Amino acid sequence: MSREYVYQFDINGYVIIPNALSHSHVQRLQGFWSSNLTAHRLHDVNFDWGEDWRGLIDTESVYSFLDIVYRSKFRLDHMFCADERFVSSGGQLHHQADMFDEGIY
């Protein structure tokens, strides 16, 4: 994982890791979404936790990046979709700056 990725994360608050997911994996996820989830509000989505969805949790390139940025102090706390229309989003983000807690990376 290059220092450039860490720098981009520091500057932008996110980083794009090329090819973290294969094209076929993304197509399967999009197919499931189109077939099962388009009628749901985003915060009321059940991913079914099939293999393709579980495969998003521990991709090597993403894990390696998180390991560097958070010094191995991260975990998956909860999993759901949120967007700018999410119920608790006053400022267009789900978690505001004052909601940061070291227990929730």
C-alpha positions as CSV (number, residue, x, y, z in Angstrom):
1,M,0.0,0.0,0.0
2,S,1.6,3.2,-1.1
3,R,2.0,6.4,0.9
4,E,0.1,8.1,-1.9
5,Y,-3.1,6.3,-0.8
6,V,-2.6,7.4,2.8
7,Y,-2.0,11.0,1.6
8,Q,-5.2,10.9,-0.5
9,F,-7.1,9.6,2.5
10,D,-5.8,12.4,4.7
11,I,-6.6,15.1,2.1
12,N,-10.0,13.8,0.9
13,G,-11.3,11.6,3.7
14,Y,-11.6,8.6,1.3
15,V,-9.3,6.8,-1.1
16,I,-10.1,4.8,-4.2
17,I,-8.3,1.5,-4.3
18,P,-8.2,0.3,-8.0
19,N,-9.4,-3.2,-8.6
20,A,-10.3,-3.9,-5.0
21,L,-13.3,-5.8,-6.4
22,S,-13.3,-7.8,-9.6
23,H,-15.7,-6.8,-12.4
24,S,-17.7,-10.0,-12.1
25,H,-18.1,-9.5,-8.3
26,V,-19.5,-6.0,-8.9
27,Q,-21.8,-7.4,-11.6
28,R,-23.2,-10.0,-9.2
29,L,-23.8,-7.4,-6.5
30,Q,-25.5,-5.1,-9.0
31,G,-27.7,-8.0,-10.2
32,F,-28.8,-8.8,-6.7
33,W,-29.5,-5.1,-5.9
34,S,-31.5,-4.7,-9.1
35,S,-33.5,-7.8,-8.5
36,N,-34.1,-7.5,-4.8
37,L,-33.5,-4.0,-3.4
38,T,-34.5,-1.2,-5.6
39,A,-37.9,-0.8,-3.9
40,H,-36.4,-0.4,-0.4
41,R,-35.3,2.7,1.4
42,L,-31.6,2.6,1.7
43,H,-31.5,2.3,5.5
44,D,-33.9,-0.7,5.3
45,V,-31.9,-3.0,3.1
46,N,-31.3,-6.7,3.8
47,F,-28.2,-7.8,1.9
48,D,-29.0,-11.5,2.6
49,W,-25.3,-12.0,3.7
50,G,-24.6,-14.2,0.8
51,E,-21.1,-15.0,-0.3
52,D,-20.9,-11.9,-2.6
53,W,-21.9,-9.5,0.2
54,R,-19.6,-11.2,2.8
55,G,-16.8,-10.8,0.2
56,L,-17.0,-7.0,0.7
57,I,-15.9,-7.3,4.3
58,D,-12.4,-8.6,4.0
59,T,-10.9,-7.8,0.6
60,E,-7.1,-7.9,0.9
61,S,-6.3,-4.5,-0.6
62,V,-8.9,-2.7,1.6
63,Y,-7.8,-4.6,4.7
64,S,-4.2,-3.7,4.1
65,F,-5.0,0.0,3.7
66,L,-7.2,0.0,6.9
67,D,-4.5,-1.8,8.8
68,I,-2.0,1.0,8.0
69,V,-4.4,3.9,8.6
70,Y,-6.0,2.6,11.8
71,R,-3.0,0.7,13.1
72,S,-4.9,-2.6,13.4
73,K,-7.6,-0.8,15.6
74,F,-10.6,-1.3,13.5
75,R,-13.6,-3.6,13.3
76,L,-16.9,-3.9,11.5
77,D,-19.4,-2.5,14.0
78,H,-22.6,-2.7,12.0
79,M,-23.5,-2.9,8.4
80,F,-26.2,-1.0,6.6
81,C,-26.7,1.6,3.8
82,A,-26.9,5.3,4.5
83,D,-27.1,8.2,2.1
84,E,-27.8,11.9,2.3
85,R,-31.5,11.2,3.0
86,F,-30.8,8.9,6.0
87,V,-33.0,9.6,8.9
88,S,-30.4,10.9,11.3
89,S,-28.4,13.0,8.8
90,G,-28.7,16.6,9.6
91,G,-25.6,17.7,7.6
92,Q,-25.9,15.2,4.7
93,L,-23.6,12.7,6.5
94,H,-24.6,9.8,8.7
95,H,-22.0,10.5,11.4
96,Q,-21.1,14.1,12.1
97,A,-17.6,15.1,13.2
98,D,-18.7,15.3,16.9
99,M,-19.9,11.7,16.8
100,F,-16.4,10.2,16.5
101,D,-15.5,7.7,19.1
102,E,-12.3,5.7,19.2
103,G,-14.5,2.6,19.7
104,I,-16.1,3.2,16.3
105,Y,-13.5,3.3,13.5
